[in-house]
Amino acid sequence: MNIILALLMLATAGFSGGSGPQDVSASSKLTASLNTILIQNKHQNQQGQDDIKPNTTELDPQMDAPKVKGIYVTAYSAGGSRMNQLVDLLDQTDLNAMVIDIKDDEGYITYKTDNPKLQELGKSQPFIGDIQQLMKRLEKHDIYPIARVVVFKDTILAKKNPELSFRHGDGSVWSNSGGDSFVNPYSKEVWDYNIEIAKEAAKLGFKEIQFDYVRFPEGFEKRADSLKYTKTEQSRVDVVSDFVQYAREELAPLGIRVSVDIFGYAASVPAAEGIGQDFVKISKNVDIISPMVYPSHYTAGWFGSPVPDKAPYQTIKGSMEDTHKKLDELDEKKPIIRPWIQDFTASWLGNGNYAKYGKKEIEEQIRALNDTGVDEFLLWNASNRYTPNVEYVTTGE
């Protein structure tokens, strides 16, 4: 069976150079199908072997995926009038992808779902009034669709099911200074809930799931012993990386890529054991890693700059050099590096500590990516107001 499939793959290799997310040529479809069959066959062959986890992740489930240059889109924008401007932006530029909130920062599922599993644990807030129509629109405009799923930061699930969260001695749900609650990464029920959301997104037509907040709350190590929650002997780092591996194994047979957002400085420092994030362990288990390398998020002195926000090229170049060094040990398991870069002005840093970001600053970040061999990126602007007239050309174009 494997030999036959391999021969078929070789036979179609010369005809399957998919040019974009909606390439529907017969050869491209055949290649994608064969990729999925290979993954599923590998999965089936490993079932039942003692102490061996099924590994479905050695092949890229989307070998014909485009090089992504995308933007962040809130569910409110995706379901509202701003979507017209955002679609026009992608039609008129080299941008080709949207990262859309499907489970947002509060934990709301952002469209109406009839899935009983999701209804039981979660809560819909249908900012996207017609999810099917949205997916058709993305397909029509050749926009590569990425579903953003916020995982362990989930106030909705925590309040609805306190036993899945972190609790004070009196049983009340813990929240941070911003009023946000987290759910427990040790809970398999929490894992399966988020993966069920991801699987539904796949059925809707999303090509990739981007998991965000794949971590414990910031500063968790200071309160880990005072809060009530279920735990095992595993370290926080191992629990978080195991979730990512599990998610990828569940989604790969569906032809879905998995990406994870991670703090940009994680590439430059040792593992953040307090929040359970190890840059290399997480990267080993994803198709794409997306470090958030906004220059505004680095403090004075990073990469030799007294004010990193005023040095977008220098800051991005330094962060990417550290990223490569950190991930080079993974060899063939090194994921695609697709950073989040800055399309906003960080005025909250105060006078003298920030720059007004526009065309020049964004292009400087992209130039730094080019110079470090990174040809994919995502633009972040929380209000989805992106700078006009930017040249988004990347390496090799």
Summary of the structure (lengths in Angstrom):
residues: 397
radius of gyration: 21.0
end to end distance: 39.0
largest distance: 65.5
contacts: 1324
relative contact order: 0.11
helix: 42%
strand: 16%
